[in-house]
Structure formats: C-alpha cells, structure tokens
Amino acid sequence: MGLDRVAAVFSKCREGNRAAFVPFVTAGDPDPGATPSLIEGLAAGGADLVELGIPFSDPLADGPVLQRSQARALAAGTTVDRALAAVAAARAKVAAPVLAMVSASLVLARGAGKFASDSAAAGLDGWIVPDAPLEESGPIRDAAIAAGLAWVPLVAPTTPPERRRSIAETARGFLYYVSVAGVTGARESLPAEVAAAVAALRDVSPVPVCVGFGVSTPPQAETIARAADGVIVGSALVAALEEALADGPAEAVRQCLAKARLLAAAVRRARRSPPQP
Amino acid sequence: MTTPGRYGSFGGAYVPETLVPALRTLEEAFDAAIPEAAFQAELDRLLRTYVGRPTPLHRARRLSEAWGGAAVFLKREDLAHTGAHKINNTVGQGLLAARLGKKRLIAETGAGQHGVATATAAALLGLGCRVFMGTTDMARQAPNVARMKLLGAEVVPVPHGAGTLKEATGEAIREWMATSHEAHYLIGSVVGPHPYPRIVRHFQAVIGREARAQILDAAARLPDVAVACIGGGSNASGLFSGFLEDRGVRLVGVEAGGEGLATGKHAASLTAGRPAVLHGALSLVLTDPDGQILPTHSISAGLDYPGVGPELAAWKAEGRLEVTTATDAEALAAFRECARLEGILPALEPSHALAAAARIARELGRSGVLLVNLSGRGDKDLETVLKAGSP
C-alpha cells in the first residue's frame, strides 16, 4: 500500500523494459460521481499509476485547460472529502496506485498530518504538491512519509544541477521532471533537451524519473517513454473530456478514456519500435 | 524572522519549482543593489525629480473640526506621479529589473494604479510591459486601462473567476513561469512569495520615513495613531515601517468591510481570514474550511483581494497592528467628506482609512494627533462614486 504499491509498479515496468503510463484527471470533473469510474477506466485502459488532481480554486502551476477543469469540479460541489471518497470507491476495484496532485493550501488547511492519515485511509498512495518546493515541503513531506505515502517532488528545467540532486534525495516513489518552463498544458513540441535532462537526472536520482507538463500526443508520449521511467499526461486527457462535455458527462468520460488508451499504447510500444524519423 | 522570508509563522515561497531559481536570483540582485551607493543615488534621484518626492504632509484643519478636534495629518501619496504610492515600488523594482538585464515587466493590477505605475516605470526605463487585469476590474477602472495603453503597455484581460485582482495575480505569476529568463515580475503589493514582501516594503518604506520626519516637524511630536487602508498592504507596510519601533504609536490597518462582515461580502482577510497559501505565501486568507479561496467584495478594486501581506499578518499576531474595517458606504461617505472639507478627492482605497480615522479621532479628542496615509487620488473612482448616488 502507499509507497510500496508505487515502488512495485515501477519494478514491474522495469522488468518489462517499458515506461509507466501515468494519466492525470481532476477529481470531480465533470462531476464527483464520475470520478470512481474514471479511475477504474484509466486503470483498465493501461494506466500504471493514476494521478488525481484535487481541485483548487487558484492553482498556480496550471494552464487554462486544468484551471477550467478544477473550476468545473468545484462548481459541481467537489470537496476534499468527496475527492478522497472517490478514491476509496475506486480503490475497491483498482490495483493501480493513485496519487494526488494537491495544492499546499489544501494540505495546510486540513493540517498535513490529518490530510496524510485521511489520504492513507482512503487508499491514496502518494502526494504531488506542486507549490511546495524543497524549502517549504519539510513538514508536508514528513507527514506523507510518516503515513506510508509516496512523496513526489518536482524538478524543473530551470533547476540548477546541485539542487536537482538535493530534490531527488527527498523523493519517495518517483521524481517528477517538468519538461517545460511554464504551466501545465499541451505544447506543439517539447524541448529537445528533455531526453538528456532525464538521463542526467536518472544518474543522480535514487527513484524512477517520470516526465510531465506539455506531453499531449502519442508521438510525444512515445519519445518521452524511451527516455524516462514514466510518462505523465494530464491536459490532453482533460481537454478530450472537456470537448465532449456538450454530449453529456458519460460521453466526456468515454472520450477521455479513449484518448488515454491511445497514449497508453504509445508508451507501451515505445521501446519495442524504432524511433520515428 | 526564523528562516529567510518568514514572518512569525507566515510568509515563505510556496511556488512551483520552476520559479524558485528566479526568486533566488531576484533576492541576490536586491541584496547586492541596496547597499550600493550608485543604485541608491539613482533611485533617490528618480524619486525626487520624477515621482515628486517628498510628498507633502497636509494638516487637515476642517476634517479635524468635523471629527472632534484631534489634529489630523494626511500623507499626500495621491500627489506622487501617477496619483498613488504604487510608483515608489515600480521605479525601485524597475531599476532592479534593468540591473538584472530583463527586457520586460509583467504586472497584475486591480484598481489599475499599480498597472499604470508599472507601465510608467517601463516607459521611463525603456522596458516592455504586460499588465494582467481581471475583466471585472477593466470595466470598473476603464480610465486606467486607457492610461496603461497610452503608456505603451499591453493590457491582458483575465476573464476567469470573478475577474478581479486575485485572478490577475495568478495569471501574472503563470506568465512569469514561462518567461522568467527575460521578464521581471513586478508585484504591486507586499504579498506573493519571498522575497517580494521584503522588496516591496523596502521600496514603500520611504512613505513612513518621510511622514515621521514631517510630523515631528509639523506637530513637534509623534502621532498617537497612524492609519492606513489594507488590501495587500503595501501602503500600510510603507507607512507603518516608519513607526514600528515607536511603541507609543498605535498602528491601525483598515480593511474593506464591503457590505458588512456579517454578509460575507467583504475583503477583510486580517479580520476574518485563516492561515492559508495564496499566490506563493502563507498568510491570512479568506478561505473555506478546505482551504479554497473565497470570492471577495469591495467597492474599491484595490482592496478587493482575499489575501494580505504575510508581515502584516505577523504584526497582527504580535499585537503590533490593530485591524478594523470600513464598509463600502462608510468609505463613500468619507470620500465625499474629504472632498468637501479639504478639497481633495481621495481614492476609494484610502477613503476606508479616512472612515476609520474619523472614528479614532473622536476617541482621541482635541489632544490627539492622527496620521492618515492618503495613498492615492480618486479620479479613477468618479464613475463608481457617481453611480452610488448622492449622499
């Protein structure tokens, strides 16, 4: 459970010589009732881990797609308790680890210790707190680790080499490399230096390195999957959901899951097929 | 401070990792620039010859009479170039940005005063400028939108949420995440991640330094009470920092009471907030029990913000800062009173300070001495005031 479940997934992927596929969706988008089936669908469709955003009113690191997603979730009545309840409901049927992407504001409002024990009780396996950098993360990280949760810090393209090492040393479960300097959201192309940056990071990191921010198409996912231990895709899945919302929430979930299956397949074939020209 | 950027339990830099190196670079540049005689001389020269400092201290005799006789002094930041104290900070940070070799300034604005002041500094220093502004604020502060454009700035509308300062600030920070290599984020208040609260207070402290010397000259004593309005808190921080060590001087911050605290339609974060993280700092913030930031209301766009500077939260926790509120209606009445009795149209933000000052003056009586920071001029608010109807 928790950290152990996360570590086991990466061992399994390593044995299979493939990267992990880590889709992201927002808890409560389009409505709180949809979230358990969304998590189940992602797991059934090839997700090795699921990253679940706990919606926050003012997410600093998110671009327009995830901002709108969180606004929809909050407008639909999603609270922290309802997000955790959705994890608990999915947990009964899903073996894949589920990690929360959660703002420091929400963690500190509840108290890091209480948030951690509530997370563990709901069957959540770890935290990614994008606005708690090394200098601020101590108490939050300690609470997560004490509750047996994975702790996934972020390294950015702007992070100096020495600091990358210090951040990597705090990671439990995996390390999150942000592929672009900027907010979440699809990019037409990813920086050419991502592969080299990930290779250098894997040399100093005691845990696997996953890459996210900006990865949106199967070819991009395939490229990243050759270099990294895991590929995180968020905005592209949420955009697929959003675009289908006019046809109702069930269709939105279906479109999101269809997009996730395409990306999962791209990640799985990455190291079996030669790179595209 | 226990660790850098901490004020008691408040402060810090809760930002995405992408921004941490940029914040560190900024702090190093600030620490290097401040002790430098050449930097200080250039800042002093611009404050004197461009901003129009020192701003006067006006003895408001007719307000004194109306308020029961206490001596009332107004620190005339409304007479600074661009019509508010905001320019003190934008000229200072603009010089820092130029020193860092940045090509462009990014700013958020609520009432538009900080946006205008940033656009002004950008024009003066030959820098590009992008100002993020909520669409609600763009509608209610249209003259300032026009001013920014005339000054050569690009005004970027921020439509989401309530379309006010909170959303504009979030968007400015997001823009900076992708552009910190070439752009400086010029935050307008003592909010945001470390080192911004420290930098903005430093550049606004000129208000308190001048006011302290001026009131000693004019009244031959320190004031009993210094009063300033608080949105994010930059004018209050600037005034109060001049009197922090003068333990006999009461410091009173006035927050936006909106339609009344009981209605929930207000922006009184020191009064009604909880510890939470907003825009990179842990401070007192208007949130729900989960930590979600709540919508706010104030007739004054410059006070319509759910957070407050972390140092002000610490001053309140230590008991150094007293906090009160003034409602929309009280601020409007104070605006009109100041106009009729002193011939000064104050901005709606310091009209809140005036409303509270009237109450305090009556408590102090004839022997009292009161200092009020008149942080900006009210021309930008005429439409709002006229729409509110006649008294």
Interface residues (C-beta under 8 A of the other chain):
Chain A: F56 S57 D58 L60 A61 D62 G63 Q67 R68 A71 L74 T79 V80 S103 A104 S105 L106 V107 L108 A109 R110 P130 D131 A132 P133 L134 E135 E136 P153 L154 V155 A156 P157 T158 T159 P160 R163 I167 V178 V180 A181 G182 V183
Chain B: T3 G12 A13 Y14 V15 P16 E17 T18 L19 V20 P21 A22 H160 G161 K166 G170 I173 R174 M177 A178 S180 H181 R274 P275 A276 V277 L278 H279 G280 L282 V285 T287 P289 D290 G291 Q292 I293
